[in-house]
Amino acid sequence: MRYVFMICAMLLAAFFCYMVLDMAMQTGNDVANSHPW
C-alpha cells in the first residue's frame, strides 16, 4: 500500500509542477504581449 501512496504523491507533484509551469508561461506571454520591447 505504501507504493500506491508514493505513486499518487508523485502524480500529484507532477500535476502541481505542470500547473505552475503553465501559469508561469501564460504570465510570461501576457507580459511579452503588453510590453512590445
C-alpha positions as CSV (number, residue, x, y, z in Angstrom):
1,M,0.0,0.0,0.0
2,R,3.0,2.3,0.6
3,Y,3.9,2.1,-3.1
4,V,0.4,3.2,-4.1
5,F,0.7,6.2,-1.9
6,M,4.1,7.1,-3.2
7,I,2.8,6.8,-6.8
8,C,-0.2,9.0,-6.0
9,A,2.1,11.6,-4.3
10,M,4.4,11.6,-7.4
11,L,1.5,12.1,-9.7
12,L,0.1,15.0,-7.6
13,A,3.6,16.6,-7.5
14,A,3.9,16.3,-11.3
15,F,0.5,17.7,-11.9
16,F,1.2,20.6,-9.5
17,C,4.5,21.4,-11.3
18,Y,2.7,21.3,-14.6
19,M,0.1,23.7,-13.4
20,V,2.7,26.1,-12.0
21,L,4.8,26.0,-15.2
22,D,1.7,26.5,-17.4
23,M,0.6,29.5,-15.2
24,A,4.2,30.9,-15.4
25,M,4.3,30.5,-19.2
26,Q,0.9,32.3,-19.5
27,T,2.1,35.1,-17.4
28,G,5.2,35.4,-19.4
29,N,3.2,35.6,-22.6
30,D,0.9,38.3,-21.2
31,V,3.9,40.3,-20.1
32,A,5.6,39.9,-23.5
33,N,2.4,40.9,-25.3
34,S,1.8,44.0,-23.1
35,H,5.5,45.1,-23.5
36,P,6.5,45.0,-27.2
37,W,10.1,45.8,-26.4
